[in-house]
Amino acid sequence: MKKLTIVAKAGGQEHTTTQTVPQGADYAAVLMAVSSMLNTLQAAQPQLAFEELHVAVEQAA
């Protein structure tokens, strides 16, 4: 498995979330996971306007 960590800066605050994807996931699957994670953040706080976005991919433990 691969662990995705997204750090989105919005309103001067950083919001971090993680998700795992299968080891053999192609870039489209990773992008879909990132999109899903951003949608989750946006749904929780609709007023968020993202200023920065950082995505890290690493091996899950």
DARAWO-V739164 format. One record per residue. N is the residue number from 1. RES is the residue in one letter. OMEGA is omega as a letter, one per 20 degrees, with the letter a starting at -180 (999 if undefined). BURIAL is I if it has 24 or more other ideal C-beta (glycine too) atoms within 12 Angstrom, else O. Layout:
n=(N	N)
res=(RES	RES)
omega=(OMEGA	OMEGA)
burial=(BURIAL	BURIAL)
//
This chain:
n=(1	2	3	4	5	6	7	8	9	10	11	12	13	14	15	16	17	18	19	20	21	22	23	24	25	26	27	28	29	30	31	32	33	34	35	36	37	38	39	40	41	42	43	44	45	46	47	48	49	50	51	52	53	54	55	56	57	58	59	60	61)
res=(M	K	K	L	T	I	V	A	K	A	G	G	Q	E	H	T	T	T	Q	T	V	P	Q	G	A	D	Y	A	A	V	L	M	A	V	S	S	M	L	N	T	L	Q	A	A	Q	P	Q	L	A	F	E	E	L	H	V	A	V	E	Q	A	A)
omega=(r	r	r	r	r	r	r	r	a	r	r	r	r	r	a	r	a	r	r	r	r	a	a	a	r	a	r	r	r	r	r	r	r	r	r	a	r	r	r	r	a	r	a	a	a	a	a	r	a	r	r	r	r	r	r	r	r	r	r	a	999)
burial=(O	I	O	I	I	I	O	I	O	O	O	O	O	O	I	O	I	O	I	O	I	O	O	O	O	O	O	O	O	I	O	O	I	I	O	O	I	I	O	O	I	O	O	O	O	O	O	O	O	I	O	O	O	O	I	O	I	O	O	O	O)
//
